[in-house]
Amino acid sequence: MKILSLKQVNLSLNGRKILQNLSMDFWKGRVHAVVGPNGAGKSTLAATVMGLEGYRKVRGEILFEGESITNMGIEERAKRGITLAWQEPARFEGLTVETFIRASAREKSDAEIQRVLQVVGLNPDEYRNRAVDRTLSGGERKKIELASILAMRPKLVLLDEPDSGIDVASLENIFEAIRVLRKDGTTVVLITHSLAVLAQAEHAFLICDGTLIEEGPMEQIRPYFEDKCIPCNHKNIPEIEGEEHGDE
């Protein structure tokens, strides 16, 4: 069953085409990956699906659970069960980890707070009363954001570079969170450069210069990481889209 469909989606930013005639189907309860070189449009795709400010003037159609969300704002999309985890997690001065997680949790019990922190490899006794601020490392904030998403149990989550700022020893915690999300019925979309992250997906899309080049089982897309390219007749010279939202 399709949960998200993009139909001939086009988006231009500052007069330049970023997404070009993208048609993609994401299946409910599956883990998908979107891969491609720098400047391919991966993060822009995530921002467009989430409906962020500046990313809603699209041509084409975005369907969620069979209904068009093309003209909906971020709040309405979030209410329908879509969420986005940033490549660079936010700080919330004065807000404790427990309060941050509980705010969006479907089940607001102490046991749930403890469960999700343990999934991402954080000791609840050590972290629940800490502030979500600059005293936490980027990797710690990334884990806390993932813990909040686990407690939220969204229908669809877009994870932009989920391994960014994560040390090798903590990667398995991130992968366990992805497995738990899938087990809970969440559709996961991984925006990634990493072969290790790609390996967590069942299905993958390769995009280049805002165009879909190839899609299929993860193993079919894997050669992109080994050979740095999949042979095709698509001629382009990708450009960096900009720093906002970690656009790639």
N, C-alpha and C positions, 0 to 999 in steps of 0.2 A: 504494500500500500504506500503510495506517495504521500509524504508529509509536506514537502516543499518542492515547487517547480518554478523554474525561471524560463520564460518564453520570449526569445528574441530580445533580451534585455540589452539596452545601450545606455551608456552614461558618459557624459563629457564633463570635464572639470577644467576651468580656466581656458576654455576653447579647444581643449585637446581630448580626443576620444580615448577613454580608459577601458570601458567594457564595450565589446562589439559583438552584437548578435548572439549573446550567450543564451543557450538553452540547456538546462541541466535539471535532472530529477534526483531528489534525495529521498530515500526510502525510510519509512518509519522504523525506529528501533535499531537502525544500523549505524555503524561507525564509518564515516566517509572522510577522505582526505582531499584537500585541494592543494596541488603543488605546482611549481613553476619558478622561473628565474626571477631575480630582482626586477621590479618594474612590470611584472606580469599582470597585476591587478588583483592579487589574492586578497589583500587586506581591504581594498576598495570593495570587492565583492561582499565581504563580511559586513562592512559598514552599510552597504546598500540593502542587504537583506534585513539588517537591524533597523534601517530607516533613520540613520543618524542625520542630523542637520547638515545640509549641503550635499547629501547623497540620495535625495528623493526625486530629483528631476530626471526620471528615467523614461526612456521609450521602451515599450514592451510591457510585459506583465509578470508580476510575482504572485504566485498562488501559495497559500498556506492552508493545509487541510481542505483543499479544493476551492477556497474562497480567495478572491483577489485582495491583497493587502498593499497593492502598489501605491495607493494614495494615503495610506495610514501613517500616522506619526509613530515615533518610538514608543510612546506610552501605550498606545493601543496594541502594538505588536508584542510588547512585554506582557500585557494582560492576557494575550492569547497563548503565551507560553514560550516565547522566543527570548533568548538572552545571549549576550556576547561577553566573553572574557577577554580583556585587553591584553595586548602584548606587554604593556607596562601597566601593572595594576595601580589603582588609585590609592591615595592615602586619605585617611579620615581622622584628622586631629581631634583628640578628645573622645573618640568612640572606641570602646573596647572590642576585642575580637568576638566575645560572646554576644554583645549587643548587635554587632554587624551581622553575624550569622543568623541570629534569631529574627532579625528584622524581615528577612525574606524567606525564612524557613516555612515549609508547609506544616511540619510538626515542630512546635516550639519548646519541646521538653528538654531538660538537662541531658537526658540520655541521647537525644538526637545530636545535640551540640558535641557531646563526647564522641559519638560514633563518627561524625564527619571529620573531626580533627584527627582522629586515629587513622582514618582511611588515608589521609594525605601525609601521615607521618609526623604529626605534631602532638606533643604531650598535652592533653587538655588542662592538667593542673598547672602547667607552666605557661600556657598561652591564652587561656580563656579571659583572663583579666588584663592582658596587655593591650596597649593602645595600638590601633592600626595607623601608625605614623612613621616618622623617619627612623625611629629606633629599631624598626624591623628591616631586614634585608629585602631586596627585590624578590629573592627566592621564597622567603617566608611569606611575603604579601601575596605572591602567586599561589602558594599553597592555601592560604586563608581564603582567597577569592574562590578557588576550586571547592573548598569546604563549604562555602556559602551556596555555591551552585548545586552541590550534592544535596544540601538541605532544602533548597528551593524545588528540586525535582522538576525542571522545566521540560517541556515537550521537545524543544530543539535548543541546543547550545552550540555556538560558534566559538571555538577555542583558537585564538590567534597566537601562533608560536607558543604552545603550552609548555615547551621545555626552556623557554627564554629565561635566563637568570637562575636556572636550576642546575645544581652540581650533579655529576654523574651518579653519585651515591643516592641521590634523591629521585632520580628518574623513575625508578620502579614505583614510587609513591604516586607519581603523576599518572603512570600507566594503570595503576590499580584504580585510581579515581575514574579514569576513562572506562574501565571494565565495569565498575559499580554503576556509573551513569547508564551504560547500555543495559545492565541487568535490571535497573529501575525503569526501563522503558524509554529513556531519553535518546533522541536521535542526536548524534555527535558529529560535528563537522570540524575537522582539524585543518587549520591553515598552517602549512609547515614547509621548511627546507630540509627537515631531518629524515634520514632513512629510518632511524629508530622509531620516530613518531609515525611515519608512514606505515611501518610494520604493524601498528595497532589497528589499522583500518581494514575493512573488508572490501571497500570499493574506493576508487580514486579517480580524480579528474586532473588532467594536466592542462594548464592554461598558459598562454604566451601572448604578450601584447594585447591582453584583454579578450583573447579568442580561445575557444575550447579546441585543443589540439587532439586530445585522446582521452578516453575514459574506459574503465573496465575494472576487473579485480585488481587488488593491490599488486599482485605479482606481475601483472601486465604493464604497470606504470613504473615498477622498480628500476628498469634499465635507465630511466632518466637520471637517477642518482649515480648509477655506475658509469654511464657513458656521457653524462652531462647534457644529453639531448636524445630525443627520439626522432629518427629521420622523418621529415615531412616536407611539404612544398610550401610551407608558410614562411614568407620572407618578412623579417622585421628586425628592428634594432630597439629593444626595450629601453625605456628611459625610466629613471627614478621618478615616482609619482609625487614624492614629497614626504615630509616627516610627520605630518598630522595623522594621528591614529596608527602610526607605524606602517603607512601605506607601502605596499610592495607590488 
